[in-house]
Amino acid sequence: MNKRAGQTLLIFRFVPVMRTLAPHLAGVVGLPYRHIAPYSALASVAWASVEGGAGYTAAFSIQHIPAIGGP
């Protein structure tokens, strides 16, 4: 965590349990907030974009299911 804290926070944003624990682990290790905040902000924007894109894709795809053969 000391060596690659930024990348760790960025990746852990997409891992369900670690998403909650990563900021706490960074605090336990003693990383300064100014080092964590930019990566956390970038990770939040990336996560929201991926989740929003997945929701948009699912909503768009569900319209085509009746045409394929489902009720």
Contacts in CASP RR format, 6 or more apart in sequence:
PFRMAT RR
TARGET T0000
AUTHOR 0000-0000-0000
METHOD contacts of the structure
MODEL  1
MNKRAGQTLLIFRFVPVMRTLAPHLAGVVGLPYRHIAPYSALASVAWASV
EGGAGYTAAFSIQHIPAIGGP
1 8 0 8 1.000
1 25 0 8 1.000
1 26 0 8 1.000
1 29 0 8 1.000
1 31 0 8 1.000
2 29 0 8 1.000
2 31 0 8 1.000
5 26 0 8 1.000
5 29 0 8 1.000
5 31 0 8 1.000
5 35 0 8 1.000
5 36 0 8 1.000
5 39 0 8 1.000
6 35 0 8 1.000
6 36 0 8 1.000
6 39 0 8 1.000
7 39 0 8 1.000
8 22 0 8 1.000
9 22 0 8 1.000
9 23 0 8 1.000
9 26 0 8 1.000
9 36 0 8 1.000
9 39 0 8 1.000
9 40 0 8 1.000
9 43 0 8 1.000
10 39 0 8 1.000
10 42 0 8 1.000
10 43 0 8 1.000
10 46 0 8 1.000
12 18 0 8 1.000
12 19 0 8 1.000
12 21 0 8 1.000
12 22 0 8 1.000
12 43 0 8 1.000
13 19 0 8 1.000
13 22 0 8 1.000
13 43 0 8 1.000
13 44 0 8 1.000
13 46 0 8 1.000
13 47 0 8 1.000
14 47 0 8 1.000
14 50 0 8 1.000
23 36 0 8 1.000
23 40 0 8 1.000
26 36 0 8 1.000
27 36 0 8 1.000
END
